[in-house]
């Protein structure tokens, strides 16, 4: 155990005591509890990700929202796991410290992760082992925009966007002079200890509003039903399982600290606020040890069991302002964020590679009065990023990126039909370090891209209970620096990744048909969608091993994605026994290359001061790698007076539609249960004691989208327990 890890253990009791003491301090000052714990009608929650106000049910484009007690029940260590039970949404997996949302089969650089409308500022799109620097436990609500969100957030949202609303810079006065919440929790599967708190308050004058929050989490290596390595993998490697390795996934620890301060001046027509936040985490990368191939170097011992771990530190500073009533314009909103991010990959106790990512992003939204019957908003977004990778195994060169985008969104109703249209144009420029010129042999590896996106959607209210929606989009995405310039071994993934400086922008043409019906206790929603990509960029396995790992190439070809999702809710009883509700959902997506035959690709794998040259044939057709499997799930919920409970299960199908050199993944079923007892006190405070069970069948579950699927299964049976306090 490292010195820093011991130090955090010593600080944990103080953090938990502080979280527990805060509601006692606030009790005398607050007359009524905060609304966070009250049942939330998610259909009525306003979506913050778009400048045109509307709820998830009002918008023609597909959006899902988590808030209130529904969000409390699903909050997890990672953002991907938190939203992973929404229809069409799953999570990537690289150990418990990493889980990025996968929206309708798209992940990585195609799904933008946002903090209150601005990019998270991390490097989670650089590689699958990099975590998102947003803490789900501190969120007020989470919004998932399905389908292209490029009109709002640029080419990085061609597959969708996930917006985490945390209220760290308040925009209006609080309902009470002081209000907040705190939570303490533990978990049996990994010896978790987590404490968090949040406070929001308003001055006596009503003009100054403040926010403060904090979280500390520590977990150990988590329990698994059997062995870390799958039976198929051990058979392939000719290995015999060691009984001493059964039941625990080594090097799967997580330690996280997060906190923020915000202060806002609020006037009659607007607000101006500033905020600062910290996100610091260290987590193990399970299931793999790296052995050096350099001359005579032995394997490096690592944290506890000789593995790889990652440390992240992010400091973020924000300025936000708004002004209402500007003549021809309804409102003006301005957002600016500066993020300083450092990401260190450790090989045992030694520093392997350090990634620095300093970014600045700004956004202006101007909502205009109706023009010709159209409500609409103009937007300008710009950003710059300076990325540096230092270390012998820095597989991505340093680069500077600059982006600017201009967009307009509009909506208008014609009787029962509502139209939403929009257009956006972006310019992206990437300047790479001069050192890459020699490595690639390119005379000028710097790249410039122009991308344009247009969208049209309609919602037809056939009746009060039934409506149809239809959407058409043309969206473009420019390649990222990682896709263009990667060149070498990435120690955390144990693979060689090679970029292509000649990649072009990809173009997606999407059509979607959706329906929504509700009548009394019944509610049904469903969607069918089809996306055709020109020059789709993907990471292809070559079938070649170097540095004791697979060689993968960033390349592009035409592709198509087809999918469907549905959700059904039935409040089947409301009587003396309580309120009973049944929820059933399912989703399926398939991603395929649309070409035929094969194409010849030549590449060189760096080896110190020389390289190994290869030529391979890549298939132009067939299934794309690491596509999420289809699912079907169900849940029964019960509420009566102070108690609520649920029992649910999700069946993940076997994924046998796999790419070349990719193995199939067995299906599995995850069963969970939740129980909460809520107490409203006469003083205005509220307490909630909860008990949550996960993977109750203790089933071996391996995530097909994960590069670690054969060496790192999901956690086994676990019981989370704790108390929430609202004041």
Residue pairs with C-beta under 8 A, 6 or more apart in sequence:
1 304
2 303
2 349
4 282
5 255
5 282
8 216
8 218
8 255
8 257
9 218
11 216
12 193
12 195
12 216
12 218
15 195
15 214
15 216
16 184
16 193
16 195
16 216
18 195
18 197
18 214
19 182
19 183
19 184
19 195
19 196
19 197
19 214
20 182
20 184
20 195
20 725
22 180
22 182
22 197
22 199
22 725
22 727
23 180
23 182
23 685
23 725
23 726
23 727
26 178
26 179
26 180
26 199
26 727
27 683
27 684
27 685
27 727
29 177
29 178
30 176
30 177
30 178
30 179
30 684
30 685
30 727
31 176
31 684
32 175
32 176
32 684
33 179
33 680
33 684
33 685
33 686
33 726
33 727
34 175
34 176
34 179
34 180
34 181
34 726
34 727
35 175
36 68
36 140
36 181
36 726
37 68
37 69
37 72
37 181
37 678
37 686
37 688
37 724
37 726
38 68
38 69
39 68
39 69
40 67
40 68
40 69
40 70
42 56
42 65
42 66
42 67
42 68
42 70
43 55
43 56
43 57
44 55
44 57
45 55
45 56
45 65
45 67
45 141
46 53
46 54
46 55
47 54
47 55
47 56
47 59
47 63
47 65
47 143
48 116
48 117
48 141
48 143
48 163
48 165
49 63
49 114
49 117
49 143
49 145
49 149
49 152
49 161
49 163
50 59
50 152
50 409
51 333
51 365
51 367
51 377
51 379
51 409
52 367
52 375
52 376
52 377
52 409
52 411
56 63
56 64
56 65
56 143
57 516
58 459
59 420
59 459
60 418
60 419
60 420
60 457
60 458
60 459
60 469
60 471
61 145
61 146
61 147
61 420
61 455
61 457
61 469
61 471
62 145
62 146
62 147
62 469
62 471
62 512
62 514
62 527
63 143
63 144
63 145
63 146
64 83
64 86
64 87
64 89
64 143
64 144
64 146
65 141
65 142
65 143
65 144
66 74
66 82
66 83
66 86
66 141
66 142
66 143
66 144
67 140
67 141
67 142
69 644
69 676
71 82
71 139
71 141
71 142
72 690
72 724
73 646
73 674
73 676
73 692
74 82
74 83
74 85
75 82
75 136
75 137
75 139
76 82
76 99
76 136
77 96
77 97
77 99
77 136
77 217
77 219
77 254
77 256
78 91
78 96
78 97
78 98
78 99
78 100
78 131
78 132
78 136
79 99
79 100
79 101
79 113
79 132
79 134
79 136
79 142
79 162
79 164
80 90
80 91
80 92
80 93
80 99
80 100
80 101
80 102
80 132
81 91
81 99
82 136
82 142
83 89
83 91
83 101
83 142
83 144
83 162
84 90
84 91
84 99
84 101
85 585
85 633
85 650
86 144
87 525
87 565
87 566
87 567
87 585
87 586
87 587
88 103
88 104
88 146
88 527
88 563
88 565
88 587
88 589
89 101
89 102
89 103
89 104
89 144
89 146
90 101
90 102
90 628
90 631
90 705
91 99
91 100
91 101
91 102
91 703
92 98
92 99
92 100
92 101
92 102
92 107
92 128
92 703
92 705
92 706
93 99
93 703
93 705
93 706
93 708
93 709
93 712
93 714
94 128
94 129
94 285
94 706
94 707
94 708
94 712
95 129
95 251
95 252
95 283
95 284
95 285
95 286
95 287
95 708
95 712
96 190
96 219
96 222
96 252
96 254
96 283
96 715
97 131
97 254
97 281
97 283
97 284
97 310
98 124
98 128
98 129
98 130
98 131
98 283
99 131
99 132
100 107
100 108
100 111
100 113
100 124
100 128
100 132
101 107
101 111
101 113
101 144
101 160
101 162
102 111
102 628
102 705
103 111
103 144
103 146
103 159
103 160
103 162
104 146
104 147
104 159
104 160
104 529
104 561
104 563
104 565
104 587
104 589
105 159
105 561
105 563
105 589
105 590
105 591
105 627
105 628
106 158
106 159
106 160
106 561
107 159
107 705
108 125
108 128
109 125
109 156
109 477
109 480
109 482
109 483
110 156
110 157
110 158
110 159
110 160
110 477
111 157
111 159
111 160
111 161
111 162
112 119
112 149
112 153
112 154
112 156
112 157
112 160
112 161
112 162
113 119
113 120
113 124
113 132
113 134
113 161
113 162
113 164
114 120
114 153
114 161
114 162
114 163
114 164
115 121
115 134
115 163
115 164
115 166
115 316
115 337
116 163
116 164
116 165
116 166
116 167
116 168
116 169
116 335
117 163
117 335
117 363
118 318
118 335
118 337
118 361
118 363
119 153
119 156
119 337
119 359
119 361
119 383
120 132
120 133
120 134
120 339
121 133
121 314
121 316
121 337
121 339
121 341
121 357
121 359
121 361
122 130
122 131
122 132
122 133
122 312
122 314
122 339
122 341
122 343
122 357
123 130
123 341
123 343
123 355
123 357
123 387
124 130
124 131
124 132
124 133
125 156
125 480
125 482
126 355
126 396
126 482
127 482
127 490
127 492
127 493
127 497
128 493
128 706
128 707
129 285
129 310
129 490
129 492
129 493
130 310
130 312
130 343
131 281
131 283
131 310
131 312
133 279
133 281
133 312
133 314
133 341
134 164
134 279
135 215
135 256
135 258
135 279
136 142
136 164
137 183
137 194
137 196
137 215
137 217
138 166
138 196
138 198
138 213
138 215
138 258
138 260
139 164
139 165
139 166
140 165
140 166
140 167
141 165
142 162
142 163
142 164
142 165
143 162
143 163
143 165
144 160
144 161
144 162
145 152
145 157
145 160
145 161
145 162
145 163
146 160
146 527
147 160
147 471
147 473
147 510
147 512
147 529
148 157
148 158
148 159
148 160
148 453
148 455
148 473
148 475
148 508
148 510
149 157
149 160
149 161
150 157
150 158
150 424
150 451
150 453
150 455
150 473
150 475
150 476
150 477
151 407
151 409
151 422
151 423
151 424
151 453
151 455
152 161
152 379
152 407
152 409
152 424
153 161
153 381
154 381
154 403
154 405
154 424
154 426
154 451
155 426
155 428
155 451
155 453
155 475
155 476
155 477
155 478
155 505
156 477
158 475
158 476
158 477
158 506
158 508
166 213
166 260
167 200
167 211
168 211
168 213
168 260
168 262
168 275
168 277
168 318
169 211
169 262
169 264
169 273
169 274
169 275
169 318
169 320
170 200
170 209
170 210
170 211
170 262
170 264
170 266
170 271
170 273
171 264
171 266
171 271
171 273
171 320
171 322
172 209
172 266
172 271
173 202
173 206
173 209
173 266
174 200
174 201
174 202
174 209
177 201
177 202
177 204
178 199
178 200
178 201
178 727
179 199
179 200
179 201
179 727
180 197
180 198
180 199
180 200
180 726
180 727
181 197
181 198
181 724
181 725
181 726
181 727
182 195
182 196
182 197
182 198
182 724
182 725
183 194
183 195
183 196
183 197
183 722
183 723
183 724
183 725
184 194
184 195
184 722
184 723
185 192
185 194
185 195
185 720
185 721
185 722
185 723
186 192
186 193
186 194
186 720
186 721
186 722
187 219
187 718
187 719
187 720
187 721
188 718
188 719
188 720
189 222
189 223
189 694
189 695
189 715
189 716
189 717
189 718
189 719
190 219
190 220
190 221
190 222
190 223
190 252
190 254
190 715
190 718
191 219
191 220
192 217
192 218
192 219
192 720
193 217
193 218
193 219
194 215
194 216
194 217
194 218
194 722
195 215
195 216
196 213
196 214
196 215
196 216
197 213
197 214
198 211
198 212
198 213
199 210
199 211
199 212
199 213
200 209
200 210
200 211
201 209
201 210
202 208
202 209
202 210
203 209
206 266
207 265
207 266
207 267
208 263
208 264
208 265
208 266
209 263
209 264
209 266
209 273
210 261
210 262
210 263
210 264
211 260
211 261
211 262
211 263
211 275
212 259
212 260
212 261
212 262
213 258
213 259
213 260
214 258
214 259
214 260
215 256
215 257
215 258
215 259
216 256
216 257
217 254
217 255
217 256
217 257
218 253
218 254
218 255
219 253
219 254
219 255
220 253
221 248
221 249
221 250
221 251
221 252
221 253
221 284
221 286
222 248
222 249
222 252
222 715
222 716
222 718
223 247
223 248
223 249
223 715
223 716
223 717
223 718
224 247
224 248
224 249
224 700
224 713
224 714
224 715
224 716
225 247
225 698
225 699
225 700
225 713
225 716
225 717
226 246
226 247
226 700
226 713
227 234
227 241
227 245
227 246
228 245
228 249
228 250
228 286
228 287
228 711
228 712
228 713
229 237
229 239
229 241
229 287
229 710
229 711
230 702
230 709
230 710
230 711
230 713
232 663
232 710
233 710
233 711
234 240
234 241
249 286
249 287
249 712
249 713
249 715
250 284
250 286
250 304
250 305
250 307
251 284
251 285
251 286
251 287
251 302
251 303
251 304
251 305
251 307
251 308
251 309
252 284
252 286
252 712
253 283
253 284
253 304
253 309
254 281
254 282
254 283
254 284
255 281
255 282
255 283
256 279
256 280
256 281
257 278
257 279
257 280
257 281
258 277
258 278
258 279
258 280
259 277
259 278
260 275
260 276
260 277
260 278
261 275
261 276
261 277
262 273
262 274
262 275
262 276
263 273
263 274
263 275
264 271
264 272
264 273
264 274
264 320
265 271
265 272
265 273
269 323
269 324
269 325
270 321
270 322
270 323
270 324
271 320
271 321
271 322
272 319
272 320
272 321
273 319
273 320
273 321
274 317
274 318
274 319
274 320
275 317
275 318
275 320
276 315
276 316
276 317
276 318
277 315
277 316
277 318
278 313
278 314
278 315
278 316
279 312
279 313
279 314
279 316
280 312
280 313
280 314
281 311
281 312
282 309
282 310
282 311
282 312
283 309
283 310
284 303
284 307
284 308
284 309
285 307
285 308
285 309
285 310
285 492
286 307
286 708
286 711
286 712
287 708
287 711
287 712
288 307
288 308
288 492
288 493
288 494
288 708
288 711
289 299
289 302
289 306
289 307
289 308
290 299
290 300
290 308
290 347
290 491
290 494
291 299
291 548
292 298
292 299
292 300
293 547
293 548
294 392
294 608
299 306
300 306
300 347
300 348
300 350
301 348
301 349
302 308
302 309
302 346
302 347
302 348
302 349
303 309
303 346
303 348
303 349
306 348
307 348
308 345
308 346
308 347
308 352
308 491
308 492
309 345
309 346
310 343
310 344
310 345
310 346
310 492
311 343
311 344
311 346
312 341
312 342
312 343
312 344
313 341
313 342
313 343
314 339
314 340
314 341
314 342
315 339
315 340
315 341
316 337
316 338
316 339
316 340
317 337
317 338
317 339
318 335
318 336
318 337
318 338
319 334
319 335
319 336
319 337
320 333
320 334
320 335
320 336
321 333
321 334
322 331
322 332
322 333
322 334
323 331
323 332
324 330
324 331
324 332
325 331
326 332
328 368
328 369
329 366
329 367
329 368
329 369
330 367
330 368
330 369
331 365
331 366
331 367
332 364
332 365
332 366
332 367
333 363
333 364
333 365
333 366
333 367
334 362
334 363
334 364
334 365
335 362
335 363
335 364
336 360
336 361
336 362
336 363
337 360
337 361
337 362
338 359
338 360
339 357
339 358
339 359
339 360
339 361
340 358
341 355
341 356
341 357
341 358
341 359
342 354
342 355
342 356
342 357
343 354
343 355
343 356
343 357
344 351
344 352
344 353
344 354
344 355
345 351
345 352
345 353
345 354
345 355
345 391
345 491
345 492
346 352
347 491
351 391
352 391
352 392
352 393
352 491
353 389
353 390
353 391
353 392
353 393
353 394
353 395
353 491
354 389
354 390
354 391
355 387
355 388
355 389
355 394
355 396
356 386
356 387
356 388
356 389
356 390
357 385
357 386
357 387
357 388
358 385
358 386
359 383
359 384
359 385
359 386
360 383
360 384
361 381
361 382
361 383
362 381
362 382
362 383
363 379
363 380
363 381
363 382
364 379
364 380
364 381
365 377
365 378
365 379
366 377
366 378
366 379
367 375
367 376
367 377
368 375
368 376
368 377
368 378
373 412
374 410
374 411
374 412
375 410
375 411
375 412
376 408
376 409
376 410
376 411
377 408
377 409
377 410
378 406
378 407
378 408
379 405
379 406
379 407
379 408
379 409
380 404
380 405
380 406
381 403
381 404
381 405
381 406
381 407
382 402
382 403
382 404
382 405
383 401
383 402
383 403
383 404
384 400
384 401
384 402
384 403
385 400
385 401
385 402
386 398
386 400
387 396
387 398
387 399
387 400
387 401
387 481
388 398
389 395
389 396
389 397
389 398
393 488
393 489
393 490
393 491
394 488
395 486
395 487
395 488
395 489
395 490
395 496
395 497
396 481
396 482
396 485
396 486
396 487
397 432
397 433
397 435
397 436
397 439
397 481
397 485
397 487
398 432
398 433
399 430
399 431
399 432
399 433
399 481
399 485
400 430
400 431
401 428
401 429
401 430
401 431
401 481
402 428
402 429
403 426
403 427
403 428
403 429
404 426
404 427
405 424
405 425
405 426
405 427
406 424
406 425
407 422
407 423
407 424
407 425
408 422
408 423
408 424
409 420
409 421
409 422
410 420
410 421
410 422
411 418
411 419
411 420
411 421
412 418
412 419
413 419
416 460
416 461
416 462
417 458
417 459
417 460
417 461
418 458
418 459
418 461
419 456
419 457
419 458
420 455
420 456
420 457
420 458
420 459
421 454
421 455
421 456
421 457
422 454
422 455
423 452
423 453
423 454
423 455
424 452
424 453
424 454
425 450
425 451
425 452
425 453
426 449
426 450
426 451
426 452
426 478
427 448
427 449
427 450
428 448
428 449
428 450
428 451
428 478
429 446
429 447
429 448
429 449
430 446
430 447
430 448
430 481
430 484
431 446
432 445
432 446
432 481
432 484
432 485
436 442
436 445
436 485
436 487
437 443
437 444
437 445
439 487
439 606
440 485
440 487
440 501
442 501
445 484
445 485
445 501
447 479
447 484
447 501
449 478
449 479
449 505
451 476
451 477
451 478
451 505
452 476
453 473
453 474
453 475
453 476
454 473
454 474
455 471
455 472
455 473
455 474
455 475
456 471
456 472
456 473
457 469
457 470
457 471
457 472
458 469
458 470
458 471
459 467
459 468
459 469
460 467
460 468
460 469
460 470
461 467
462 468
465 517
465 518
465 519
466 515
466 516
466 517
467 515
467 516
468 513
468 514
468 515
469 512
469 513
469 514
469 515
469 516
470 511
470 512
470 513
470 514
471 510
471 511
471 512
471 514
472 510
472 511
473 508
473 509
473 510
474 507
474 508
474 509
474 510
475 507
475 508
475 510
476 505
476 506
476 507
476 508
477 505
477 506
477 508
477 537
478 505
479 503
479 504
479 505
479 506
479 537
479 554
482 499
482 554
483 499
483 500
483 503
483 537
483 554
484 499
484 500
484 501
484 503
484 554
485 499
485 501
486 497
486 498
486 499
486 554
487 497
487 498
487 499
487 606
488 496
488 497
488 606
489 495
489 496
489 546
489 547
489 549
490 496
490 497
493 549
493 707
494 548
494 549
495 549
495 550
495 551
495 552
495 707
496 546
496 547
496 549
496 550
496 551
496 552
496 605
497 539
497 552
497 554
498 551
498 552
498 553
498 554
498 603
498 605
499 554
500 553
500 554
500 555
500 556
503 535
503 537
503 554
503 556
504 535
504 556
505 535
506 533
506 534
506 535
506 536
506 537
506 556
507 533
507 534
507 535
508 531
508 532
508 533
509 531
509 532
510 529
510 530
510 531
510 532
511 529
511 530
512 527
512 528
512 529
512 530
513 527
513 528
513 529
514 525
514 526
514 527
514 528
515 524
515 525
515 526
515 527
516 524
516 525
517 523
517 524
517 525
518 524
521 570
521 571
521 572
521 574
522 568
522 569
522 570
523 568
523 569
523 570
524 566
524 567
524 568
524 569
525 566
525 567
526 564
526 565
526 566
526 567
527 564
527 565
527 566
528 563
528 564
529 561
529 562
529 563
529 564
530 560
530 561
530 562
531 560
531 561
531 562
532 558
532 559
532 560
532 594
533 558
533 559
533 560
533 561
534 558
535 556
535 557
535 558
536 556
536 557
536 558
536 559
536 593
537 554
537 555
537 556
538 554
538 555
538 556
538 557
538 559
538 624
538 625
539 552
539 553
539 554
539 625
540 552
540 553
540 554
540 555
540 618
540 625
540 659
541 550
541 551
541 552
541 625
541 659
541 660
541 661
541 662
542 550
542 551
542 552
542 553
542 603
542 614
542 616
542 618
542 661
543 550
543 616
543 660
543 661
544 550
544 551
544 605
544 614
544 616
545 551
546 605
546 607
546 612
550 661
551 603
551 605
551 614
553 601
553 603
553 618
555 601
555 618
557 593
557 594
557 595
557 599
557 620
558 593
558 594
558 595
559 591
559 592
559 593
559 594
559 624
560 591
560 592
560 594
561 589
561 590
561 591
561 592
562 589
562 590
563 587
563 588
563 589
563 590
564 587
564 588
565 585
565 586
565 587
565 588
566 585
566 586
566 587
567 583
567 584
567 585
568 582
568 583
568 584
568 585
569 581
569 582
569 583
570 581
570 582
570 583
571 579
571 580
571 581
572 580
572 581
572 582
573 579
573 580
574 580
577 640
578 638
578 639
578 640
578 641
578 643
579 638
579 639
579 640
580 636
580 637
580 638
581 636
581 637
581 638
582 634
582 635
582 636
582 637
583 634
583 635
583 636
583 637
583 648
584 632
584 633
584 634
584 635
585 632
585 633
585 634
586 630
586 631
586 632
586 633
587 630
587 631
588 630
588 631
589 627
589 628
589 630
590 623
590 627
590 657
591 623
591 624
591 627
592 621
592 622
592 623
592 624
593 619
593 620
593 621
593 622
593 623
593 624
594 621
595 620
595 621
596 620
596 621
597 619
597 620
597 621
598 617
598 618
598 619
598 620
599 617
599 618
599 620
600 615
600 616
600 617
601 615
601 616
601 617
601 618
602 613
602 614
602 615
603 613
603 614
603 616
604 611
604 612
604 613
604 614
605 611
605 612
605 614
619 660
622 659
622 660
623 657
623 658
623 659
624 659
625 658
625 659
625 662
626 659
626 662
626 704
626 705
626 706
626 707
627 655
627 657
627 704
627 705
628 655
628 704
628 705
629 652
629 653
629 654
629 655
629 665
629 667
629 704
630 652
630 653
631 650
631 651
631 652
631 653
632 650
632 651
633 648
633 649
633 650
633 651
634 648
634 649
635 646
635 647
635 648
635 649
636 646
636 647
636 648
637 644
637 645
637 646
638 644
638 645
638 646
639 645
642 677
642 678
642 679
643 675
643 676
643 677
643 678
644 674
644 675
644 676
644 678
645 673
645 674
645 675
645 676
646 673
646 674
647 671
647 672
647 673
648 671
648 672
648 673
649 669
649 670
649 671
649 672
650 669
650 670
651 667
651 668
651 669
652 667
652 668
652 669
652 670
652 701
653 667
654 664
654 665
654 666
654 667
655 664
655 665
655 667
655 704
656 664
658 664
663 710
665 702
665 703
665 704
665 709
666 702
668 699
668 700
668 701
668 702
669 697
669 699
670 694
670 695
670 697
670 699
670 701
670 714
671 695
671 696
671 697
672 692
672 693
672 694
672 695
672 696
673 692
673 693
673 696
674 690
674 691
674 692
674 693
675 690
675 691
675 692
676 688
676 689
676 690
676 691
677 688
677 689
677 690
678 686
678 687
678 688
679 686
679 687
679 688
680 686
681 687
684 727
685 725
685 726
685 727
686 725
686 726
686 727
687 723
687 724
687 725
687 726
688 723
688 724
688 725
688 726
689 722
689 723
690 720
690 721
690 722
690 723
690 724
691 719
691 720
691 721
692 719
692 720
692 721
693 717
693 718
693 719
693 720
694 715
694 717
694 718
694 719
694 720
695 701
695 714
695 715
695 716
695 717
695 718
696 717
697 717
698 716
698 717
700 713
701 713
701 714
702 709
702 710
702 713
702 714
703 709
703 714
706 712
